[in-house]
Amino acid sequence: MNDATLPIQAQPANEDALPHNIEAEQQLLGAILTNNDIYDRVAAIMKPEHFFEPVHQRIYEVAIARIQKNALASPVTLKAFLEDDEGLKELGGPAYLARLAGAAISAYAARDYAQMIYELAVRRELIRLGGDISARAKSIDVQDDPKEQITAAEQKLYNLAEQGQADKGFVSFLKAVTEAVQSANAAYKRDGGLAGVSTGLRDLDKKLGGLHPSDLLILAGRPSMGKTSLATNIAFNIAKAYKRGIRHDGVEGAIEGGVVGFFSLEMSAEQLAARILSEASEVPSEQIRRGDMTEAEFRRFVEAAKALETCPLYIDDTPALPISQVAARCRRLKRTHGLDVVIVDYLQLLRGTGKGDNRVQEIAEISMGLKAIAKELNIPVMALSQLSRTVESREDKRPQLSDLRESGSIEQDADVVMFVYRDEYYHERLKPPEDDPSFVEWMQKAERVHGKAEVILGKQRHGPIGTVEVAFEGRFTRFSDLAQPWQGDGGDGF
């Protein structure tokens, strides 16, 4: 063995028992430092945390930061960034970088070495995770439910399968900045400049920038405002636009649209599918329910069903699901079919763990759980929510944040809070007799508000608040972009 591959100082006995290969790490790093193009071959496999030796993690992190800026990463250029590193000093200081370069393997073997290092990292995490599960199972506590232990273990196993790490821990600012730049670059390259998944409603997308990964979005409204219709429209638009390819981070996945998981706790999967088919086939939903269709309408209905049968929209209509089960089912769906957006209809129908003393605490637990799912799976989660009846007692019935029912934690945990409001619904109930002097005025307003709805952004952590006007076709339970007056008949608002 030459000097370049001399083993690093012995680790403590318990660490030494964990599977690792220091020589493979040294030789892979050496190859990258002598030929930066090798990084492109291993980038999809290797992350800094996959190295067993902490010094190697830091060397790799600094090297990839320079390579990603199209700057040279070599023993000489890395010296300035690492000469004060205490761990590197113990291994011989900057001279160690030169020794790594001297131990470099050939380019063709780099990917095999990277795969070996990654698999050893996964094995180490499995050993640690197995120990944690075993220790927790042996510790019998009346508060520690076995089902919760299984859910927690499943969550860590999912993280391990997805990222090679069961517990993420701290992330350096350098890595966080790199990911932020990659996200902004993807938005810059994408048509319309969206950083997130498009809702299919252009005016709403302009305000939101799409649905962003790790965000919790609350869509609230009083009954009959159309919040379920809007949610199903968005789910359908996303699933319909789904295209798979290589994303900006080099991983295969959705480049347009996405795979949607829809938890329908109020309606059955069949009812939800009928709503979506009504929109797609332009056959009124009540006619679909009654089977009252002409031959042409039925043909459109069947053709729409055939066109949509491969749509990646997955519906779970299990009633009264616990929040832990929602998380477990989302992980499973992401592992088996992929998952880009989750929609829950609606939040108040979920159950907590039952440990809360009251309903407010349970709702707080559910909203925190939904936000945790969004962060863990790195996807947007949209949850529908009820509003309190105080809306009905006001003259202006447009909802506001204080109307969110049962818990202020919903407002606190959400990144975006949207309200659906249809003035047409309330105005219709104020209709005076035709011989009443106010009838003409009522008719004029009825024409102005007919077929219109408002999506009110009451809170947005990353952007402006305000109101987006959309069109609503009640017959097909369909929301769409509203044609503006300046667009005229030739406008492209629909």
C-alpha positions as CSV (number, residue, x, y, z in Angstrom):
1,M,0.0,0.0,0.0
2,N,1.5,3.4,-1.0
3,D,1.4,6.6,1.2
4,A,-1.7,7.9,-0.7
5,T,-3.8,5.1,0.6
6,L,-2.5,4.9,4.1
7,P,-5.5,4.1,6.4
8,I,-6.8,7.0,8.4
9,Q,-6.5,7.0,12.2
10,A,-8.5,4.1,13.8
11,Q,-12.0,4.9,14.8
12,P,-13.5,3.9,18.2
13,A,-14.3,0.3,18.5
14,N,-18.1,0.7,17.9
15,E,-17.5,2.9,14.9
16,D,-14.8,0.6,13.5
17,A,-17.4,-2.3,13.4
18,L,-19.5,-0.3,11.0
19,P,-18.9,-1.3,7.3
20,H,-16.7,1.3,5.4
21,N,-13.9,1.4,2.9
22,I,-11.5,4.3,3.5
23,E,-9.3,3.4,0.5
24,A,-12.2,3.5,-1.9
25,E,-13.2,7.0,-0.5
26,Q,-9.6,8.2,-0.9
27,Q,-9.3,6.9,-4.5
28,L,-12.7,8.3,-5.6
29,L,-11.9,11.7,-4.2
30,G,-8.5,11.6,-5.9
31,A,-10.1,10.8,-9.2
32,I,-12.5,13.8,-8.9
33,L,-9.6,16.2,-7.9
34,T,-7.6,15.1,-10.9
35,N,-10.5,15.1,-13.4
36,N,-13.5,17.2,-12.4
37,D,-15.6,15.6,-15.2
38,I,-15.8,12.5,-13.1
39,Y,-18.2,14.3,-10.7
40,D,-20.9,14.3,-13.4
41,R,-20.7,10.5,-13.4
42,V,-21.2,10.1,-9.7
43,A,-23.3,13.1,-8.7
44,A,-26.6,11.2,-8.9
45,I,-25.2,8.6,-6.4
46,M,-22.9,10.4,-4.0
47,K,-23.7,12.9,-1.4
48,P,-21.2,14.3,1.2
49,E,-22.9,12.4,4.0
50,H,-22.2,9.0,2.3
51,F,-18.5,9.3,3.1
52,F,-17.5,7.5,6.4
53,E,-14.6,9.8,7.1
54,P,-15.8,13.3,8.2
55,V,-12.8,15.0,6.5
56,H,-13.7,13.3,3.2
57,Q,-17.2,14.7,3.5
58,R,-15.9,18.2,3.8
59,I,-13.4,17.8,0.9
60,Y,-16.2,16.5,-1.3
61,E,-18.5,19.3,-0.3
62,V,-16.0,22.0,-1.2
63,A,-15.0,20.3,-4.4
64,I,-18.6,20.0,-5.7
65,A,-19.3,23.6,-4.8
66,R,-16.4,24.7,-7.0
67,I,-17.3,22.3,-9.8
68,Q,-20.9,23.4,-9.9
69,K,-19.7,27.0,-10.4
70,N,-17.5,25.8,-13.3
71,A,-14.4,26.5,-11.3
72,L,-11.5,24.1,-11.0
73,A,-11.4,21.7,-8.0
74,S,-7.8,20.5,-7.5
75,P,-5.5,19.9,-4.5
76,V,-4.1,23.4,-5.1
77,T,-7.4,25.3,-5.4
78,L,-9.0,23.4,-2.4
79,K,-6.0,24.2,-0.2
80,A,-7.2,27.7,0.6
81,F,-10.6,26.5,1.7
82,L,-9.4,23.7,3.9
83,E,-6.0,24.6,5.3
84,D,-7.7,25.6,8.6
85,D,-9.7,22.4,8.9
86,E,-8.7,20.7,12.1
87,G,-9.5,17.2,10.8
88,L,-7.3,17.7,7.7
89,K,-4.4,19.0,9.9
90,E,-4.5,15.7,11.8
91,L,-4.1,13.8,8.5
92,G,-1.1,15.9,7.3
93,G,-2.7,19.1,6.3
94,P,-3.0,20.3,2.6
95,A,-0.4,17.6,1.7
96,Y,-3.1,15.0,2.2
97,L,-5.0,16.5,-0.8
98,A,-2.0,15.9,-3.0
99,R,-1.7,12.3,-1.7
100,L,-5.4,11.8,-2.6
101,A,-4.7,12.9,-6.1
102,G,-1.8,10.5,-6.3
103,A,-4.1,7.6,-5.3
104,A,-6.7,8.4,-8.1
105,I,-8.4,5.6,-9.9
106,S,-9.2,5.6,-13.6
107,A,-12.4,7.4,-14.8
108,Y,-14.2,4.2,-15.9
109,A,-14.1,2.7,-12.3
110,A,-15.4,5.9,-10.6
111,R,-19.1,5.0,-10.7
112,D,-18.4,1.5,-9.3
113,Y,-16.5,3.0,-6.4
114,A,-19.2,5.6,-5.8
115,Q,-21.9,2.8,-5.8
116,M,-19.8,0.8,-3.3
117,I,-19.4,3.8,-1.0
118,Y,-23.1,4.6,-1.2
119,E,-24.1,1.0,-0.4
120,L,-21.8,0.9,2.6
121,A,-23.3,4.2,3.9
122,V,-26.8,2.6,3.6
123,R,-25.6,-0.4,5.5
124,R,-24.3,1.8,8.3
125,E,-27.6,3.6,8.5
126,L,-29.5,0.3,8.5
127,I,-27.4,-0.9,11.4
128,R,-28.0,2.3,13.4
129,L,-31.7,2.3,12.5
130,G,-32.1,-1.4,13.5
131,G,-30.5,-0.7,16.8
132,D,-32.8,2.3,17.4
133,I,-35.9,0.2,16.6
134,S,-34.8,-2.6,18.8
135,A,-34.0,-0.3,21.7
136,R,-37.3,1.4,21.5
137,A,-39.3,-1.8,21.2
138,K,-37.5,-3.2,24.3
139,S,-38.3,0.0,26.3
140,I,-42.0,-0.7,27.3
141,D,-43.7,2.6,28.0
142,V,-47.5,3.0,28.4
143,Q,-47.3,6.2,26.3
144,D,-45.3,4.5,23.4
145,D,-47.9,2.7,21.2
146,P,-46.4,-0.1,19.0
147,K,-48.3,1.2,16.0
148,E,-46.6,4.6,16.4
149,Q,-43.3,2.8,16.6
150,I,-44.0,1.1,13.3
151,T,-45.0,4.4,11.7
152,A,-41.8,6.0,12.9
153,A,-39.7,3.1,11.7
154,E,-41.4,3.1,8.3
155,Q,-40.7,6.9,8.0
156,K,-37.0,6.4,8.7
157,L,-36.8,3.4,6.3
158,Y,-38.5,5.5,3.7
159,N,-35.9,8.3,4.1
160,L,-33.1,5.8,4.0
161,A,-34.5,4.3,0.8
162,E,-35.0,7.7,-0.9
163,Q,-31.9,9.6,0.3
164,G,-29.5,7.1,1.8
165,Q,-29.9,8.8,5.2
166,A,-32.5,7.8,7.9
167,D,-32.0,11.1,9.8
168,K,-31.1,14.2,7.9
169,G,-29.7,16.3,10.7
170,F,-28.0,19.6,10.0
171,V,-27.4,20.8,6.4
172,S,-24.6,23.2,5.6
173,F,-25.5,26.7,4.3
174,L,-23.4,25.9,1.3
175,K,-25.7,23.0,0.4
176,A,-28.9,24.9,1.1
177,V,-27.7,27.8,-1.1
178,T,-26.9,25.3,-4.0
179,E,-30.3,23.8,-3.8
180,A,-32.0,27.3,-3.8
181,V,-30.0,28.3,-6.9
182,Q,-31.0,25.0,-8.7
183,S,-34.6,25.7,-7.9
184,A,-34.4,29.2,-9.2
185,N,-32.6,28.0,-12.3
186,A,-35.4,25.5,-13.0
187,A,-38.0,28.2,-12.6
188,Y,-36.1,30.5,-14.9
189,K,-35.9,27.8,-17.6
190,R,-39.5,26.7,-17.3
191,D,-42.2,28.5,-19.4
192,G,-44.0,31.1,-17.4
193,G,-41.2,31.1,-14.7
194,L,-43.0,28.8,-12.3
195,A,-40.8,27.3,-9.5
196,G,-43.6,24.9,-8.5
197,V,-46.2,22.6,-10.1
198,S,-48.8,24.5,-12.2
199,T,-52.4,24.4,-11.0
200,G,-53.6,24.7,-14.6
201,L,-55.1,28.2,-13.7
202,R,-52.7,30.8,-15.1
203,D,-53.9,33.8,-13.1
204,L,-53.6,31.7,-9.8
205,D,-50.1,30.5,-10.9
206,K,-49.0,34.1,-11.4
207,K,-49.8,34.8,-7.8
208,L,-48.5,31.6,-6.3
209,G,-45.7,30.7,-8.7
210,G,-47.2,27.2,-8.8
211,L,-47.5,24.7,-5.9
212,H,-44.1,24.6,-4.2
213,P,-42.4,21.5,-2.7
214,S,-42.6,21.3,1.1
215,D,-45.4,23.8,1.3
216,L,-48.7,23.3,3.1
217,L,-51.6,25.1,1.3
218,I,-54.9,25.5,3.0
219,L,-58.0,25.9,0.7
220,A,-60.9,27.1,2.8
221,G,-64.5,28.1,2.1
222,R,-68.1,27.9,3.3
223,P,-70.3,25.1,2.0
224,S,-71.4,25.4,-1.6
225,M,-68.5,27.8,-2.5
226,G,-66.8,25.1,-4.6
227,K,-63.7,24.3,-2.6
228,T,-63.9,20.6,-3.5
229,S,-64.6,21.4,-7.1
230,L,-61.5,23.7,-7.2
231,A,-59.4,21.0,-5.5
232,T,-60.5,18.3,-8.0
233,N,-59.9,20.7,-10.9
234,I,-56.4,21.4,-9.7
235,A,-55.7,17.6,-9.2
236,F,-57.0,16.8,-12.6
237,N,-55.0,19.6,-14.3
238,I,-51.8,18.4,-12.6
239,A,-52.3,14.7,-13.4
240,K,-53.4,15.5,-17.0
241,A,-50.2,17.5,-17.7
242,Y,-47.9,14.8,-16.3
243,K,-44.7,14.2,-18.3
244,R,-41.8,12.3,-17.0
245,G,-38.1,13.0,-17.7
246,I,-34.8,14.1,-16.1
247,R,-35.3,17.0,-13.7
248,H,-32.9,19.9,-13.0
249,D,-31.3,17.9,-10.1
250,G,-30.4,15.0,-12.4
251,V,-33.1,12.7,-11.0
252,E,-35.8,11.2,-13.1
253,G,-39.3,12.4,-12.2
254,A,-42.1,14.8,-13.3
255,I,-40.9,17.6,-15.5
256,E,-44.5,18.8,-16.1
257,G,-47.6,18.2,-14.0
258,G,-47.2,15.3,-11.6
259,V,-48.6,12.2,-9.8
260,V,-51.4,13.3,-7.5
261,G,-52.6,11.5,-4.3
262,F,-56.1,12.6,-3.3
263,F,-57.5,11.7,0.1
264,S,-61.3,12.1,-0.2
265,L,-62.7,11.7,3.3
266,E,-66.1,13.1,2.4
267,M,-67.0,11.7,-1.0
268,S,-66.4,8.2,-2.4
269,A,-63.8,7.6,-5.2
270,E,-66.7,7.0,-7.6
271,Q,-68.3,10.4,-6.8
272,L,-65.0,12.2,-7.2
273,A,-64.3,10.5,-10.5
274,A,-67.8,11.5,-11.7
275,R,-67.0,15.1,-11.0
276,I,-63.7,14.9,-12.9
277,L,-65.4,13.2,-15.8
278,S,-68.1,15.9,-15.8
279,E,-65.4,18.5,-16.3
280,A,-63.6,16.6,-18.9
281,S,-66.6,15.5,-21.0
282,E,-68.7,18.7,-20.4
283,V,-71.7,16.7,-19.3
284,P,-73.4,18.2,-16.2
285,S,-72.7,16.2,-13.1
286,E,-76.4,15.9,-12.1
287,Q,-77.1,14.3,-15.5
288,I,-74.2,11.8,-14.9
289,R,-75.7,10.9,-11.5
290,R,-79.2,10.3,-13.0
291,G,-77.9,8.7,-16.2
292,D,-79.9,11.3,-18.0
293,M,-77.7,11.7,-21.1
294,T,-78.2,12.0,-24.8
295,E,-76.3,9.5,-27.0
296,A,-73.8,12.3,-27.9
297,E,-73.2,13.2,-24.3
298,F,-72.8,9.5,-23.3
299,R,-70.3,9.1,-26.1
300,R,-68.3,12.1,-24.9
301,F,-68.5,10.7,-21.3
302,V,-67.1,7.3,-22.4
303,E,-64.4,8.9,-24.5
304,A,-63.3,11.1,-21.6
305,A,-63.2,8.1,-19.3
306,K,-60.9,6.2,-21.8
307,A,-58.6,9.2,-22.2
308,L,-58.3,9.6,-18.5
309,E,-57.8,6.0,-17.4
310,T,-54.0,6.3,-17.5
311,C,-54.1,9.6,-15.6
312,P,-51.7,9.4,-12.6
313,L,-54.4,10.4,-10.1
314,Y,-54.8,8.1,-7.1
315,I,-57.8,8.4,-4.8
316,D,-58.0,7.1,-1.2
317,D,-61.6,7.4,0.1
318,T,-61.0,5.7,3.5
319,P,-63.1,7.7,6.1
320,A,-61.7,9.1,9.3
321,L,-58.0,8.4,8.6
322,P,-55.5,9.1,11.4
323,I,-52.8,11.6,10.3
324,S,-50.1,8.9,10.8
325,Q,-51.9,6.7,8.3
326,V,-52.0,9.5,5.8
327,A,-48.2,9.9,6.1
328,A,-47.6,6.1,5.7
329,R,-49.9,5.9,2.7
330,C,-48.2,8.9,1.0
331,R,-44.7,7.3,1.5
332,R,-46.0,4.0,0.1
333,L,-47.5,5.8,-3.0
334,K,-44.3,7.7,-3.6
335,R,-42.2,4.5,-3.5
336,T,-44.5,2.6,-5.8
337,H,-45.9,5.1,-8.3
338,G,-44.2,8.4,-7.5
339,L,-45.9,11.3,-5.8
340,D,-45.7,15.0,-6.6
341,V,-48.8,16.6,-5.0
342,V,-51.1,15.5,-2.1
343,I,-54.7,16.9,-1.7
344,V,-56.8,16.2,1.5
345,D,-60.5,16.8,1.4
346,Y,-60.9,17.9,4.1
347,L,-58.7,18.5,7.2
348,Q,-61.4,18.4,9.9
349,L,-62.3,14.8,8.8
350,L,-58.8,13.5,9.7
351,R,-58.1,12.1,13.1
352,G,-55.2,12.7,15.4
353,T,-53.5,10.2,17.8
354,G,-56.2,10.8,20.4
355,K,-53.6,12.1,22.9
356,G,-54.9,15.7,22.7
357,D,-57.3,16.9,25.5
358,N,-59.6,18.7,23.1
359,R,-60.5,19.2,19.4
360,V,-58.4,22.3,19.1
361,Q,-55.3,20.4,20.1
362,E,-56.2,17.5,17.7
363,I,-56.6,19.9,14.8
364,A,-53.2,21.5,15.7
365,E,-51.7,18.0,15.6
366,I,-53.2,17.3,12.2
367,S,-52.1,20.6,10.6
368,M,-48.5,20.0,12.0
369,G,-48.7,16.4,10.6
370,L,-49.7,17.7,7.2
371,K,-46.8,20.2,7.2
372,A,-44.4,17.4,8.2
373,I,-45.6,15.2,5.3
374,A,-44.9,18.1,2.9
375,K,-41.4,18.6,4.2
376,E,-40.5,14.9,4.5
377,L,-41.6,14.0,1.0
378,N,-40.6,17.4,-0.4
379,I,-44.0,17.9,-2.2
380,P,-46.8,20.4,-1.9
381,V,-49.7,19.3,0.3
382,M,-53.1,21.0,-0.2
383,A,-55.7,20.5,2.6
384,L,-59.3,21.8,2.4
385,S,-60.7,23.3,5.5
386,Q,-64.1,24.5,6.8
387,L,-64.8,28.0,7.9
388,S,-66.7,29.1,11.0
389,R,-70.3,30.4,10.7
390,T,-69.2,33.9,11.7
391,V,-68.8,34.6,7.9
392,E,-72.6,34.4,7.5
393,S,-73.3,37.1,10.1
394,R,-71.2,39.8,8.3
395,E,-72.5,42.0,5.5
396,D,-69.4,41.3,3.4
397,K,-69.2,37.6,3.4
398,R,-65.7,37.4,2.0
399,P,-63.8,35.1,4.3
400,Q,-60.7,36.1,6.3
401,L,-58.0,34.3,8.3
402,S,-59.8,34.6,11.6
403,D,-62.7,32.5,10.1
404,L,-60.6,29.3,9.9
405,R,-62.4,26.9,12.0
406,E,-61.3,25.3,15.3
407,S,-57.6,26.2,15.5
408,G,-55.2,29.1,14.9
409,S,-52.5,26.5,14.3
410,I,-53.9,26.0,10.8
411,E,-53.0,29.6,9.9
412,Q,-49.7,29.2,11.7
413,D,-48.6,26.0,10.0
414,A,-49.8,26.9,6.5
415,D,-47.5,28.5,4.0
416,V,-50.5,29.6,1.9
417,V,-54.1,30.1,2.9
418,M,-56.6,30.5,0.1
419,F,-60.4,31.1,0.3
420,V,-63.0,30.4,-2.4
421,Y,-65.7,32.9,-2.5
422,R,-68.7,33.1,-5.0
423,D,-70.7,36.3,-4.7
424,E,-73.2,34.8,-7.1
425,Y,-74.2,32.2,-4.4
426,Y,-75.2,34.9,-1.9
427,H,-76.6,37.3,-4.4
428,E,-79.0,34.6,-5.7
429,R,-80.5,34.4,-2.2
430,L,-81.3,38.1,-2.1
431,K,-83.5,38.0,-5.2
432,P,-86.5,40.4,-4.7
433,P,-89.9,40.0,-6.3
434,E,-90.0,41.1,-10.0
435,D,-92.3,44.0,-9.2
436,D,-90.0,45.3,-6.5
437,P,-88.2,48.6,-7.4
438,S,-84.8,47.0,-6.5
439,F,-85.3,44.1,-8.9
440,V,-83.6,45.9,-11.9
441,E,-80.5,46.8,-9.7
442,W,-80.5,43.2,-8.5
443,M,-80.5,41.9,-12.1
444,Q,-77.6,44.2,-13.1
445,K,-75.4,42.9,-10.3
446,A,-76.5,39.3,-11.1
447,E,-75.2,39.7,-14.6
448,R,-71.9,41.1,-13.3
449,V,-71.3,38.2,-10.8
450,H,-72.7,35.4,-12.9
451,G,-70.2,32.6,-13.6
452,K,-67.4,34.3,-11.5
453,A,-65.6,33.3,-8.4
454,E,-62.8,34.7,-6.3
455,V,-59.8,32.9,-4.9
456,I,-58.6,35.1,-2.1
457,L,-55.0,34.7,-0.9
458,G,-55.2,35.5,2.8
459,K,-51.6,34.4,3.5
460,Q,-48.6,33.6,1.4
461,R,-45.3,33.1,3.0
462,H,-43.3,33.5,-0.2
463,G,-45.3,36.0,-2.1
464,P,-48.1,38.6,-2.3
465,I,-51.6,38.3,-1.0
466,G,-54.6,39.4,-3.0
467,T,-57.6,38.2,-5.0
468,V,-57.6,36.2,-8.2
469,E,-60.8,36.2,-10.3
470,V,-61.7,32.9,-12.0
471,A,-64.6,31.6,-14.0
472,F,-66.9,29.0,-12.5
473,E,-69.2,26.7,-14.5
474,G,-71.5,25.1,-12.0
475,R,-73.0,22.6,-14.5
476,F,-69.6,21.0,-14.9
477,T,-68.2,21.9,-11.5
478,R,-65.3,23.5,-13.3
479,F,-63.1,26.5,-12.5
480,S,-61.1,28.1,-15.3
481,D,-59.2,31.3,-16.2
482,L,-61.5,34.3,-16.5
483,A,-61.4,36.0,-19.9
484,Q,-60.7,39.7,-19.2
485,P,-62.6,42.5,-21.0
486,W,-59.4,43.6,-22.8
487,Q,-59.0,40.2,-24.4
488,G,-62.3,40.4,-26.3
489,D,-63.8,37.5,-28.1
490,G,-60.4,36.4,-29.4
491,G,-58.8,36.3,-25.9
492,D,-57.2,33.2,-24.6
493,G,-58.5,33.4,-21.1
494,F,-60.3,30.1,-21.4
